[in-house]
Amino acid sequence: MVYAYTTVDAATGTSEAVCEALADVEGVVDAHVIAGDFDVLIELEGETPHDVLETMTSAIRPLEGVGTTRTYICID
């Protein structure tokens, strides 16, 4: 199993809506509104790194309010 974390720069006022939309996305373990340089932190899992990439490109990036993302694959 591959685990990853993604940070999201969300449009103003959309952070909570982005988190709510992520609740039903396959591969998303959890999502939180955070303070700092980014607005949302997402915990992801998949069988392979490609699965995580597929979740990002097909289910997360197209969501209303999602801007810049950064994904970090866990190596341990």
N, C-alpha and C positions, 0 to 999 in steps of 0.2 A: 504494500500500500504506500502511496506517495501522499505526503501532506504538504500544504503550502499556505502562505498568508498573502493576501492582497490588500493594498491600501488603495482607496478611491478618493479622488478629489470630486466631490459632488457639487452640483449647482446650488446656489444659495437657497436655503429652505427645503432642500429635498433629501437630506440625509436620512431622516426617519422613514420616508417613503421608500428609499432605496433599500434600507434594511428589511422593511416589511416585504418588499417584492422578492428579496433573496430567500425568504423563509421556505419557499416551495421549490427552489432550484436544486436539482439533483447534483450532488457533489459539494454543496455548501453545507458545512457543519454548523457554522455560527456566523453572525454578523453583528457588529456593534458600532454605534456612533461614537467617535473619539474626538479628542481635542488635540490640536497640533497642526502640522503641515498638511495632513490629510483629514478627511471627514468621516470615513467609514473604514473599518478593519474587518476583513472577511477571512474566515478559516475554511480551507478547502481540502478535499481528499479525492483521490482517484486511484485506479489500479496502476496507471502509468503517468509519467509527466504529460504525455499527449492528452490524456483524459482531463487533466487540469487545464491545459491550454484550450481544449474544446469547450469546457465550461466557461472559461473567460471569454472566448471569442463569440460563442453562439448564445450564451444566456446572460452574461453580466454586462459586457461592453454595450450591447444594444439598449439597455434599460434607460428610461427617461431619467435624466439628471446625472448620469455617470459620465465623468470627464476622464481626466488622466488616471491611469492605474499603474501600480507597480506590484509585481508578483515575485515572491520569494519562496523558492522550493526548499523544504527542509532536507538536510543531508544526513541527519542522524536518526 
